[in-house]
Amino acid sequence: MDNTRLDKLEKEVADLRTKMGSKEKPKKEKKPREPSAYNDFVKKSIAEEKSKMGENYDHKKAFKNAAEAWSKNKGKSS
């Protein structure tokens, strides 16, 4: 009994959607942006730490160190 009720409701919803039409806007194609100075710095810093640490590499720690280094040096590069 519940299945017929559910089927009926699903059909009603489908009919309503058809009558209303799709109001979704088509997605715009996004162009990839150039990486920022921060992105480049972090990528380089993490790669350096990964090569230094070898098997003991910890991404969380490496990312934290890169972010801290960026914070310390960002005023100096301007």
PDB file of N, CA, C and O in Angstrom, chain B, residues numbered from 101:
ATOM      1  N   MET B 101       0.812  -1.194   0.000  1.00  0.00           N
ATOM      2  CA  MET B 101       0.000   0.000   0.000  1.00  0.00           C
ATOM      3  C   MET B 101       0.862   1.267   0.000  1.00  0.00           C
ATOM      4  O   MET B 101       0.538   2.243  -0.677  1.00  0.00           O
ATOM      5  N   ASP B 102       1.955   1.246   0.759  1.00  0.00           N
ATOM      6  CA  ASP B 102       2.833   2.406   0.816  1.00  0.00           C
ATOM      7  C   ASP B 102       3.549   2.632  -0.505  1.00  0.00           C
ATOM      8  O   ASP B 102       3.808   3.773  -0.888  1.00  0.00           O
ATOM      9  N   ASN B 103       3.874   1.536  -1.209  1.00  0.00           N
ATOM     10  CA  ASN B 103       4.574   1.665  -2.487  1.00  0.00           C
ATOM     11  C   ASN B 103       3.712   2.373  -3.518  1.00  0.00           C
ATOM     12  O   ASN B 103       4.228   3.182  -4.289  1.00  0.00           O
ATOM     13  N   THR B 104       2.442   2.100  -3.554  1.00  0.00           N
ATOM     14  CA  THR B 104       1.570   2.761  -4.536  1.00  0.00           C
ATOM     15  C   THR B 104       1.445   4.237  -4.219  1.00  0.00           C
ATOM     16  O   THR B 104       1.419   5.072  -5.123  1.00  0.00           O
ATOM     17  N   ARG B 105       1.366   4.561  -2.938  1.00  0.00           N
ATOM     18  CA  ARG B 105       1.282   5.968  -2.534  1.00  0.00           C
ATOM     19  C   ARG B 105       2.570   6.691  -2.925  1.00  0.00           C
ATOM     20  O   ARG B 105       2.537   7.802  -3.453  1.00  0.00           O
ATOM     21  N   LEU B 106       3.688   6.051  -2.661  1.00  0.00           N
ATOM     22  CA  LEU B 106       4.991   6.637  -2.992  1.00  0.00           C
ATOM     23  C   LEU B 106       5.129   6.804  -4.502  1.00  0.00           C
ATOM     24  O   LEU B 106       5.586   7.846  -4.972  1.00  0.00           O
ATOM     25  N   ASP B 107       4.739   5.793  -5.257  1.00  0.00           N
ATOM     26  CA  ASP B 107       4.800   5.877  -6.720  1.00  0.00           C
ATOM     27  C   ASP B 107       3.940   7.024  -7.227  1.00  0.00           C
ATOM     28  O   ASP B 107       4.341   7.758  -8.131  1.00  0.00           O
ATOM     29  N   LYS B 108       2.742   7.178  -6.636  1.00  0.00           N
ATOM     30  CA  LYS B 108       1.833   8.248  -7.048  1.00  0.00           C
ATOM     31  C   LYS B 108       2.454   9.620  -6.771  1.00  0.00           C
ATOM     32  O   LYS B 108       2.387  10.516  -7.612  1.00  0.00           O
ATOM     33  N   LEU B 109       3.060   9.782  -5.585  1.00  0.00           N
ATOM     34  CA  LEU B 109       3.687  11.056  -5.240  1.00  0.00           C
ATOM     35  C   LEU B 109       4.884  11.364  -6.143  1.00  0.00           C
ATOM     36  O   LEU B 109       5.072  12.506  -6.563  1.00  0.00           O
ATOM     37  N   GLU B 110       5.686  10.348  -6.437  1.00  0.00           N
ATOM     38  CA  GLU B 110       6.826  10.553  -7.327  1.00  0.00           C
ATOM     39  C   GLU B 110       6.367  10.967  -8.717  1.00  0.00           C
ATOM     40  O   GLU B 110       7.007  11.801  -9.358  1.00  0.00           O
ATOM     41  N   LYS B 111       5.270  10.396  -9.186  1.00  0.00           N
ATOM     42  CA  LYS B 111       4.732  10.760 -10.495  1.00  0.00           C
ATOM     43  C   LYS B 111       4.238  12.202 -10.480  1.00  0.00           C
ATOM     44  O   LYS B 111       4.457  12.946 -11.436  1.00  0.00           O
ATOM     45  N   GLU B 112       3.573  12.597  -9.399  1.00  0.00           N
ATOM     46  CA  GLU B 112       3.092  13.980  -9.278  1.00  0.00           C
ATOM     47  C   GLU B 112       4.266  14.963  -9.292  1.00  0.00           C
ATOM     48  O   GLU B 112       4.210  15.994  -9.962  1.00  0.00           O
ATOM     49  N   VAL B 113       5.312  14.645  -8.561  1.00  0.00           N
ATOM     50  CA  VAL B 113       6.485  15.528  -8.519  1.00  0.00           C
ATOM     51  C   VAL B 113       7.108  15.629  -9.905  1.00  0.00           C
ATOM     52  O   VAL B 113       7.468  16.721 -10.345  1.00  0.00           O
ATOM     53  N   ALA B 114       7.237  14.509 -10.588  1.00  0.00           N
ATOM     54  CA  ALA B 114       7.806  14.509 -11.937  1.00  0.00           C
ATOM     55  C   ALA B 114       6.948  15.346 -12.882  1.00  0.00           C
ATOM     56  O   ALA B 114       7.481  16.096 -13.699  1.00  0.00           O
ATOM     57  N   ASP B 115       5.618  15.223 -12.778  1.00  0.00           N
ATOM     58  CA  ASP B 115       4.712  16.012 -13.614  1.00  0.00           C
ATOM     59  C   ASP B 115       4.855  17.500 -13.330  1.00  0.00           C
ATOM     60  O   ASP B 115       4.884  18.315 -14.252  1.00  0.00           O
ATOM     61  N   LEU B 116       4.946  17.853 -12.045  1.00  0.00           N
ATOM     62  CA  LEU B 116       5.107  19.264 -11.673  1.00  0.00           C
ATOM     63  C   LEU B 116       6.416  19.829 -12.216  1.00  0.00           C
ATOM     64  O   LEU B 116       6.457  20.957 -12.707  1.00  0.00           O
ATOM     65  N   ARG B 117       7.466  19.051 -12.127  1.00  0.00           N
ATOM     66  CA  ARG B 117       8.760  19.507 -12.656  1.00  0.00           C
ATOM     67  C   ARG B 117       8.680  19.725 -14.157  1.00  0.00           C
ATOM     68  O   ARG B 117       9.248  20.683 -14.682  1.00  0.00           O
ATOM     69  N   THR B 118       7.986  18.853 -14.838  1.00  0.00           N
ATOM     70  CA  THR B 118       7.847  18.975 -16.288  1.00  0.00           C
ATOM     71  C   THR B 118       7.057  20.232 -16.628  1.00  0.00           C
ATOM     72  O   THR B 118       7.428  20.969 -17.542  1.00  0.00           O
ATOM     73  N   LYS B 119       5.966  20.486 -15.897  1.00  0.00           N
ATOM     74  CA  LYS B 119       5.119  21.655 -16.152  1.00  0.00           C
ATOM     75  C   LYS B 119       5.869  22.949 -15.865  1.00  0.00           C
ATOM     76  O   LYS B 119       5.742  23.925 -16.605  1.00  0.00           O
ATOM     77  N   MET B 120       6.657  22.953 -14.778  1.00  0.00           N
ATOM     78  CA  MET B 120       7.374  24.168 -14.387  1.00  0.00           C
ATOM     79  C   MET B 120       8.574  24.427 -15.282  1.00  0.00           C
ATOM     80  O   MET B 120       8.990  25.573 -15.450  1.00  0.00           O
ATOM     81  N   GLY B 121       9.116  23.401 -15.840  1.00  0.00           N
ATOM     82  CA  GLY B 121      10.323  23.572 -16.652  1.00  0.00           C
ATOM     83  C   GLY B 121      11.523  23.713 -15.757  1.00  0.00           C
ATOM     84  O   GLY B 121      11.398  23.904 -14.547  1.00  0.00           O
ATOM     85  N   SER B 122      12.657  23.621 -16.343  1.00  0.00           N
ATOM     86  CA  SER B 122      13.888  23.726 -15.577  1.00  0.00           C
ATOM     87  C   SER B 122      14.245  25.194 -15.404  1.00  0.00           C
ATOM     88  O   SER B 122      14.394  25.926 -16.382  1.00  0.00           O
ATOM     89  N   LYS B 123      14.380  25.617 -14.154  1.00  0.00           N
ATOM     90  CA  LYS B 123      14.749  27.007 -13.866  1.00  0.00           C
ATOM     91  C   LYS B 123      16.233  27.137 -13.570  1.00  0.00           C
ATOM     92  O   LYS B 123      16.714  28.225 -13.252  1.00  0.00           O
ATOM     93  N   GLU B 124      16.957  26.038 -13.672  1.00  0.00           N
ATOM     94  CA  GLU B 124      18.386  26.086 -13.421  1.00  0.00           C
ATOM     95  C   GLU B 124      19.090  26.811 -14.560  1.00  0.00           C
ATOM     96  O   GLU B 124      18.813  26.588 -15.739  1.00  0.00           O
ATOM     97  N   LYS B 125      20.006  27.682 -14.167  1.00  0.00           N
ATOM     98  CA  LYS B 125      20.794  28.389 -15.168  1.00  0.00           C
ATOM     99  C   LYS B 125      21.917  27.480 -15.639  1.00  0.00           C
ATOM    100  O   LYS B 125      22.477  26.716 -14.852  1.00  0.00           O
ATOM    101  N   PRO B 126      22.242  27.561 -16.905  1.00  0.00           N
ATOM    102  CA  PRO B 126      23.363  26.739 -17.380  1.00  0.00           C
ATOM    103  C   PRO B 126      24.656  27.210 -16.714  1.00  0.00           C
ATOM    104  O   PRO B 126      24.863  28.407 -16.513  1.00  0.00           O
ATOM    105  N   LYS B 127      25.512  26.261 -16.378  1.00  0.00           N
ATOM    106  CA  LYS B 127      26.765  26.608 -15.719  1.00  0.00           C
ATOM    107  C   LYS B 127      27.709  27.272 -16.710  1.00  0.00           C
ATOM    108  O   LYS B 127      27.862  26.837 -17.851  1.00  0.00           O
ATOM    109  N   LYS B 128      28.334  28.338 -16.233  1.00  0.00           N
ATOM    110  CA  LYS B 128      29.312  29.023 -17.063  1.00  0.00           C
ATOM    111  C   LYS B 128      30.624  28.251 -17.006  1.00  0.00           C
ATOM    112  O   LYS B 128      30.996  27.694 -15.973  1.00  0.00           O
ATOM    113  N   GLU B 129      31.299  28.233 -18.119  1.00  0.00           N
ATOM    114  CA  GLU B 129      32.591  27.569 -18.160  1.00  0.00           C
ATOM    115  C   GLU B 129      33.606  28.473 -17.478  1.00  0.00           C
ATOM    116  O   GLU B 129      33.777  29.634 -17.849  1.00  0.00           O
ATOM    117  N   LYS B 130      34.272  27.921 -16.478  1.00  0.00           N
ATOM    118  CA  LYS B 130      35.246  28.706 -15.727  1.00  0.00           C
ATOM    119  C   LYS B 130      36.637  28.507 -16.317  1.00  0.00           C
ATOM    120  O   LYS B 130      37.051  27.393 -16.641  1.00  0.00           O
ATOM    121  N   LYS B 131      37.333  29.614 -16.443  1.00  0.00           N
ATOM    122  CA  LYS B 131      38.712  29.553 -16.918  1.00  0.00           C
ATOM    123  C   LYS B 131      39.620  29.388 -15.706  1.00  0.00           C
ATOM    124  O   LYS B 131      39.439  30.079 -14.703  1.00  0.00           O
ATOM    125  N   PRO B 132      40.582  28.493 -15.781  1.00  0.00           N
ATOM    126  CA  PRO B 132      41.482  28.332 -14.637  1.00  0.00           C
ATOM    127  C   PRO B 132      42.312  29.591 -14.428  1.00  0.00           C
ATOM    128  O   PRO B 132      42.818  30.190 -15.377  1.00  0.00           O
ATOM    129  N   ARG B 133      42.439  29.976 -13.163  1.00  0.00           N
ATOM    130  CA  ARG B 133      43.216  31.169 -12.832  1.00  0.00           C
ATOM    131  C   ARG B 133      44.684  30.809 -12.637  1.00  0.00           C
ATOM    132  O   ARG B 133      45.033  29.660 -12.364  1.00  0.00           O
ATOM    133  N   GLU B 134      45.511  31.798 -12.782  1.00  0.00           N
ATOM    134  CA  GLU B 134      46.927  31.635 -12.523  1.00  0.00           C
ATOM    135  C   GLU B 134      47.111  31.430 -11.013  1.00  0.00           C
ATOM    136  O   GLU B 134      46.396  32.039 -10.217  1.00  0.00           O
ATOM    137  N   PRO B 135      48.061  30.579 -10.616  1.00  0.00           N
ATOM    138  CA  PRO B 135      48.309  30.412  -9.181  1.00  0.00           C
ATOM    139  C   PRO B 135      48.846  31.702  -8.579  1.00  0.00           C
ATOM    140  O   PRO B 135      49.619  32.424  -9.208  1.00  0.00           O
ATOM    141  N   SER B 136      48.426  31.978  -7.355  1.00  0.00           N
ATOM    142  CA  SER B 136      48.886  33.183  -6.671  1.00  0.00           C
ATOM    143  C   SER B 136      50.317  32.964  -6.170  1.00  0.00           C
ATOM    144  O   SER B 136      50.847  31.854  -6.222  1.00  0.00           O
ATOM    145  N   ALA B 137      50.919  34.034  -5.689  1.00  0.00           N
ATOM    146  CA  ALA B 137      52.269  33.937  -5.135  1.00  0.00           C
ATOM    147  C   ALA B 137      52.264  32.971  -3.947  1.00  0.00           C
ATOM    148  O   ALA B 137      53.218  32.217  -3.752  1.00  0.00           O
ATOM    149  N   TYR B 138      51.193  32.995  -3.159  1.00  0.00           N
ATOM    150  CA  TYR B 138      51.060  32.081  -2.015  1.00  0.00           C
ATOM    151  C   TYR B 138      51.025  30.631  -2.496  1.00  0.00           C
ATOM    152  O   TYR B 138      51.712  29.771  -1.944  1.00  0.00           O
ATOM    153  N   ASN B 139      50.216  30.365  -3.531  1.00  0.00           N
ATOM    154  CA  ASN B 139      50.127  29.002  -4.060  1.00  0.00           C
ATOM    155  C   ASN B 139      51.489  28.497  -4.527  1.00  0.00           C
ATOM    156  O   ASN B 139      51.878  27.368  -4.228  1.00  0.00           O
ATOM    157  N   ASP B 140      52.202  29.334  -5.254  1.00  0.00           N
ATOM    158  CA  ASP B 140      53.526  28.951  -5.746  1.00  0.00           C
ATOM    159  C   ASP B 140      54.495  28.693  -4.587  1.00  0.00           C
ATOM    160  O   ASP B 140      55.255  27.725  -4.603  1.00  0.00           O
ATOM    161  N   PHE B 141      54.455  29.575  -3.582  1.00  0.00           N
ATOM    162  CA  PHE B 141      55.340  29.446  -2.426  1.00  0.00           C
ATOM    163  C   PHE B 141      55.075  28.140  -1.675  1.00  0.00           C
ATOM    164  O   PHE B 141      56.006  27.407  -1.342  1.00  0.00           O
ATOM    165  N   VAL B 142      53.806  27.859  -1.412  1.00  0.00           N
ATOM    166  CA  VAL B 142      53.448  26.652  -0.661  1.00  0.00           C
ATOM    167  C   VAL B 142      53.820  25.400  -1.448  1.00  0.00           C
ATOM    168  O   VAL B 142      54.332  24.438  -0.875  1.00  0.00           O
ATOM    169  N   LYS B 143      53.570  25.402  -2.737  1.00  0.00           N
ATOM    170  CA  LYS B 143      53.907  24.249  -3.572  1.00  0.00           C
ATOM    171  C   LYS B 143      55.406  23.967  -3.510  1.00  0.00           C
ATOM    172  O   LYS B 143      55.824  22.821  -3.345  1.00  0.00           O
ATOM    173  N   LYS B 144      56.209  25.019  -3.645  1.00  0.00           N
ATOM    174  CA  LYS B 144      57.663  24.871  -3.623  1.00  0.00           C
ATOM    175  C   LYS B 144      58.136  24.420  -2.244  1.00  0.00           C
ATOM    176  O   LYS B 144      58.987  23.537  -2.133  1.00  0.00           O
ATOM    177  N   SER B 145      57.585  25.023  -1.198  1.00  0.00           N
ATOM    178  CA  SER B 145      57.983  24.717   0.170  1.00  0.00           C
ATOM    179  C   SER B 145      57.656  23.272   0.532  1.00  0.00           C
ATOM    180  O   SER B 145      58.475  22.583   1.141  1.00  0.00           O
ATOM    181  N   ILE B 146      56.472  22.814   0.163  1.00  0.00           N
ATOM    182  CA  ILE B 146      56.067  21.440   0.468  1.00  0.00           C
ATOM    183  C   ILE B 146      56.942  20.445  -0.299  1.00  0.00           C
ATOM    184  O   ILE B 146      57.332  19.410   0.242  1.00  0.00           O
ATOM    185  N   ALA B 147      57.244  20.758  -1.543  1.00  0.00           N
ATOM    186  CA  ALA B 147      58.102  19.875  -2.336  1.00  0.00           C
ATOM    187  C   ALA B 147      59.493  19.755  -1.702  1.00  0.00           C
ATOM    188  O   ALA B 147      60.070  18.668  -1.671  1.00  0.00           O
ATOM    189  N   GLU B 148      60.025  20.867  -1.199  1.00  0.00           N
ATOM    190  CA  GLU B 148      61.337  20.845  -0.548  1.00  0.00           C
ATOM    191  C   GLU B 148      61.304  19.980   0.706  1.00  0.00           C
ATOM    192  O   GLU B 148      62.198  19.164   0.929  1.00  0.00           O
ATOM    193  N   GLU B 149      60.263  20.166   1.526  1.00  0.00           N
ATOM    194  CA  GLU B 149      60.156  19.387   2.760  1.00  0.00           C
ATOM    195  C   GLU B 149      59.968  17.906   2.459  1.00  0.00           C
ATOM    196  O   GLU B 149      60.496  17.049   3.168  1.00  0.00           O
ATOM    197  N   LYS B 150      59.217  17.612   1.411  1.00  0.00           N
ATOM    198  CA  LYS B 150      58.972  16.218   1.052  1.00  0.00           C
ATOM    199  C   LYS B 150      60.287  15.537   0.671  1.00  0.00           C
ATOM    200  O   LYS B 150      60.527  14.389   1.046  1.00  0.00           O
ATOM    201  N   SER B 151      61.135  16.246  -0.075  1.00  0.00           N
ATOM    202  CA  SER B 151      62.411  15.649  -0.475  1.00  0.00           C
ATOM    203  C   SER B 151      63.364  15.530   0.717  1.00  0.00           C
ATOM    204  O   SER B 151      64.153  14.587   0.775  1.00  0.00           O
ATOM    205  N   LYS B 152      63.308  16.462   1.661  1.00  0.00           N
ATOM    206  CA  LYS B 152      64.170  16.410   2.840  1.00  0.00           C
ATOM    207  C   LYS B 152      63.756  15.294   3.797  1.00  0.00           C
ATOM    208  O   LYS B 152      64.603  14.577   4.329  1.00  0.00           O
ATOM    209  N   MET B 153      62.443  15.153   4.012  1.00  0.00           N
ATOM    210  CA  MET B 153      61.938  14.238   5.032  1.00  0.00           C
ATOM    211  C   MET B 153      61.880  12.783   4.552  1.00  0.00           C
ATOM    212  O   MET B 153      61.950  11.865   5.370  1.00  0.00           O
ATOM    213  N   GLY B 154      61.756  12.563   3.260  1.00  0.00           N
ATOM    214  CA  GLY B 154      61.710  11.200   2.728  1.00  0.00           C
ATOM    215  C   GLY B 154      60.532  10.408   3.275  1.00  0.00           C
ATOM    216  O   GLY B 154      59.380  10.820   3.136  1.00  0.00           O
ATOM    217  N   GLU B 155      60.822   9.275   3.895  1.00  0.00           N
ATOM    218  CA  GLU B 155      59.769   8.398   4.405  1.00  0.00           C
ATOM    219  C   GLU B 155      59.030   9.000   5.604  1.00  0.00           C
ATOM    220  O   GLU B 155      57.897   8.610   5.884  1.00  0.00           O
ATOM    221  N   ASN B 156      59.642   9.924   6.298  1.00  0.00           N
ATOM    222  CA  ASN B 156      59.031  10.544   7.478  1.00  0.00           C
ATOM    223  C   ASN B 156      58.155  11.745   7.119  1.00  0.00           C
ATOM    224  O   ASN B 156      57.747  12.499   8.002  1.00  0.00           O
ATOM    225  N   TYR B 157      57.866  11.923   5.841  1.00  0.00           N
ATOM    226  CA  TYR B 157      57.094  13.068   5.367  1.00  0.00           C
ATOM    227  C   TYR B 157      55.703  13.090   5.994  1.00  0.00           C
ATOM    228  O   TYR B 157      54.989  12.088   5.992  1.00  0.00           O
ATOM    229  N   ASP B 158      55.338  14.244   6.527  1.00  0.00           N
ATOM    230  CA  ASP B 158      54.009  14.463   7.110  1.00  0.00           C
ATOM    231  C   ASP B 158      53.435  15.708   6.437  1.00  0.00           C
ATOM    232  O   ASP B 158      53.894  16.821   6.691  1.00  0.00           O
ATOM    233  N   HIS B 159      52.429  15.519   5.576  1.00  0.00           N
ATOM    234  CA  HIS B 159      51.886  16.627   4.794  1.00  0.00           C
ATOM    235  C   HIS B 159      51.321  17.731   5.687  1.00  0.00           C
ATOM    236  O   HIS B 159      51.511  18.916   5.413  1.00  0.00           O
ATOM    237  N   LYS B 160      50.636  17.344   6.740  1.00  0.00           N
ATOM    238  CA  LYS B 160      50.035  18.337   7.635  1.00  0.00           C
ATOM    239  C   LYS B 160      51.108  19.238   8.238  1.00  0.00           C
ATOM    240  O   LYS B 160      50.954  20.458   8.296  1.00  0.00           O
ATOM    241  N   LYS B 161      52.185  18.622   8.682  1.00  0.00           N
ATOM    242  CA  LYS B 161      53.285  19.381   9.274  1.00  0.00           C
ATOM    243  C   LYS B 161      53.973  20.251   8.224  1.00  0.00           C
ATOM    244  O   LYS B 161      54.298  21.410   8.484  1.00  0.00           O
ATOM    245  N   ALA B 162      54.193  19.686   7.037  1.00  0.00           N
ATOM    246  CA  ALA B 162      54.846  20.435   5.964  1.00  0.00           C
ATOM    247  C   ALA B 162      54.006  21.642   5.558  1.00  0.00           C
ATOM    248  O   ALA B 162      54.546  22.727   5.339  1.00  0.00           O
ATOM    249  N   PHE B 163      52.695  21.463   5.458  1.00  0.00           N
ATOM    250  CA  PHE B 163      51.813  22.564   5.083  1.00  0.00           C
ATOM    251  C   PHE B 163      51.813  23.638   6.167  1.00  0.00           C
ATOM    252  O   PHE B 163      51.823  24.831   5.866  1.00  0.00           O
ATOM    253  N   LYS B 164      51.802  23.211   7.425  1.00  0.00           N
ATOM    254  CA  LYS B 164      51.838  24.160   8.538  1.00  0.00           C
ATOM    255  C   LYS B 164      53.118  24.988   8.488  1.00  0.00           C
ATOM    256  O   LYS B 164      53.094  26.208   8.653  1.00  0.00           O
ATOM    257  N   ASN B 165      54.235  24.304   8.257  1.00  0.00           N
ATOM    258  CA  ASN B 165      55.525  25.006   8.176  1.00  0.00           C
ATOM    259  C   ASN B 165      55.543  25.989   7.002  1.00  0.00           C
ATOM    260  O   ASN B 165      56.064  27.098   7.125  1.00  0.00           O
ATOM    261  N   ALA B 166      54.983  25.586   5.885  1.00  0.00           N
ATOM    262  CA  ALA B 166      54.943  26.465   4.707  1.00  0.00           C
ATOM    263  C   ALA B 166      54.092  27.703   4.986  1.00  0.00           C
ATOM    264  O   ALA B 166      54.469  28.817   4.624  1.00  0.00           O
ATOM    265  N   ALA B 167      52.950  27.502   5.626  1.00  0.00           N
ATOM    266  CA  ALA B 167      52.061  28.634   5.944  1.00  0.00           C
ATOM    267  C   ALA B 167      52.739  29.592   6.920  1.00  0.00           C
ATOM    268  O   ALA B 167      52.633  30.810   6.779  1.00  0.00           O
ATOM    269  N   GLU B 168      53.437  29.035   7.911  1.00  0.00           N
ATOM    270  CA  GLU B 168      54.146  29.889   8.876  1.00  0.00           C
ATOM    271  C   GLU B 168      55.275  30.665   8.196  1.00  0.00           C
ATOM    272  O   GLU B 168      55.476  31.848   8.470  1.00  0.00           O
ATOM    273  N   ALA B 169      56.004  29.996   7.315  1.00  0.00           N
ATOM    274  CA  ALA B 169      57.097  30.662   6.596  1.00  0.00           C
ATOM    275  C   ALA B 169      56.548  31.778   5.717  1.00  0.00           C
ATOM    276  O   ALA B 169      57.162  32.840   5.612  1.00  0.00           O
ATOM    277  N   TRP B 170      55.407  31.551   5.090  1.00  0.00           N
ATOM    278  CA  TRP B 170      54.782  32.577   4.263  1.00  0.00           C
ATOM    279  C   TRP B 170      54.407  33.782   5.117  1.00  0.00           C
ATOM    280  O   TRP B 170      54.644  34.924   4.723  1.00  0.00           O
ATOM    281  N   SER B 171      53.823  33.532   6.283  1.00  0.00           N
ATOM    282  CA  SER B 171      53.409  34.623   7.168  1.00  0.00           C
ATOM    283  C   SER B 171      54.600  35.465   7.613  1.00  0.00           C
ATOM    284  O   SER B 171      54.501  36.688   7.705  1.00  0.00           O
ATOM    285  N   LYS B 172      55.723  34.812   7.888  1.00  0.00           N
ATOM    286  CA  LYS B 172      56.911  35.530   8.330  1.00  0.00           C
ATOM    287  C   LYS B 172      57.542  36.337   7.208  1.00  0.00           C
ATOM    288  O   LYS B 172      58.055  37.431   7.442  1.00  0.00           O
ATOM    289  N   ASN B 173      57.509  35.807   5.993  1.00  0.00           N
ATOM    290  CA  ASN B 173      58.231  36.418   4.872  1.00  0.00           C
ATOM    291  C   ASN B 173      57.382  37.286   3.956  1.00  0.00           C
ATOM    292  O   ASN B 173      57.940  37.983   3.108  1.00  0.00           O
ATOM    293  N   LYS B 174      56.069  37.279   4.086  1.00  0.00           N
ATOM    294  CA  LYS B 174      55.251  38.000   3.118  1.00  0.00           C
ATOM    295  C   LYS B 174      55.467  39.509   3.177  1.00  0.00           C
ATOM    296  O   LYS B 174      55.351  40.182   2.153  1.00  0.00           O
ATOM    297  N   GLY B 175      55.775  40.048   4.335  1.00  0.00           N
ATOM    298  CA  GLY B 175      56.033  41.483   4.456  1.00  0.00           C
ATOM    299  C   GLY B 175      57.363  41.873   3.857  1.00  0.00           C
ATOM    300  O   GLY B 175      57.529  43.006   3.406  1.00  0.00           O
ATOM    301  N   LYS B 176      58.310  40.961   3.843  1.00  0.00           N
ATOM    302  CA  LYS B 176      59.642  41.248   3.336  1.00  0.00           C
ATOM    303  C   LYS B 176      59.717  41.283   1.815  1.00  0.00           C
ATOM    304  O   LYS B 176      60.545  41.992   1.242  1.00  0.00           O
ATOM    305  N   SER B 177      58.840  40.506   1.162  1.00  0.00           N
ATOM    306  CA  SER B 177      58.900  40.439  -0.304  1.00  0.00           C
ATOM    307  C   SER B 177      58.215  41.617  -0.980  1.00  0.00           C
ATOM    308  O   SER B 177      58.410  41.820  -2.178  1.00  0.00           O
ATOM    309  N   SER B 178      57.428  42.395  -0.264  1.00  0.00           N
ATOM    310  CA  SER B 178      56.702  43.534  -0.862  1.00  0.00           C
ATOM    311  C   SER B 178      57.586  44.713  -1.098  1.00  0.00           C
ATOM    312  O   SER B 178      57.124  45.741  -1.592  1.00  0.00           O
TER     313      SER B 178
END
